[in-house]
Amino acid sequence: MKLRIACCTLAGVVLATLTLNGARAAELADLVRAQRAVRVNGVIETWKLEWETLPVPVCGPDDVAVALACPCAGFAYGEAGRLSLVRLRAGATREVLDLTGFYRHEAVPGPGNLAVLQRWVPVPATAHDEDDDWHHASDLNFIARVRARGAADVMRLADFNHDGQANEFLLQVGTQGCGARRMVLVGVSKYNAHLHVFASAEAPDVPLELDPQTWEAVRRHAGPVHVLESRCDGQAGQAGQVETEVRVEARRGIFHVQRESHPCAGGNSGASAPGTP
């Protein structure tokens, strides 16, 4: 009898341990938001976007009116927490870049000074189709359907600086105005072999922030790219309004940026600032 009791007790301990280990493994897996195999100088590495602790919901599908409003542009339906980029290479120590500090926290939804990543992509309203999140937000299974969409791709590697290697990806760090997303570029280059956020030659200590359309134009064109960052709204008499053009070029893997502002018609003679990054 005593032997049987001891066996049962041991089996219970083993089962409890396995359950605890399984739960811990699942939690650790939940901390990895994205993982990619990256080829750097011909060698395959592993890069991971990792949360320090389990993230909290931000701009969630439980309140579509908030999630699809201007401050949540690009972040809905998202999660917030302390975020790092982790790099694993054979024969090298684990490299970690804390990304949380690069966020413009005054322009990021969510609690405190946290990083935010989109988890599921919303379906916005269109003029020709009512099969969108606005029309289905009150459905009983709406949140379950959103979660079934699969995780948004937040780690799209490409060769933005034209150095011949697709070792960079865009990270949204804030919003500006109504829905204008601000992005920085994260990765490595032939001129900086460590994980970093890219800057320009004109402001090497300041992360280079551009909107996604400008970054995409830079990726597609090896030569200079000219983009209007801000436009005049066409209303005469708006004092202080300026139109700003940005010129971006990647030369030998390094970004060169110039901005030039001109006063809008009817506004004050705003200062023209060529060459300002």
ABEGO torsion letter per residue (X at the ends): XAAAAAAAAAAAAAAAAAAAAAAAAAAAAAABABBBBBBBGGBBBBBBBBBABBBBBBGBAABAAAAABAAABGAOBBBBEBBBBBBBBBGBBBBBBBAAAABBAAABBEBEBBBBBBABBBBBBBAABABBAAAAAABAAAAAAAAAAEBBBABBBBBAAGAGBBABBBBBAEBBEBGBBBBBBBEBBAABABBBBBBBAABAABBBBBBAAAAAAAAABABBBBBBABBBAGBBGBBGBBBBBBBBBBBGGBBBBBBBBBBBBGBBBBBBBBGBX
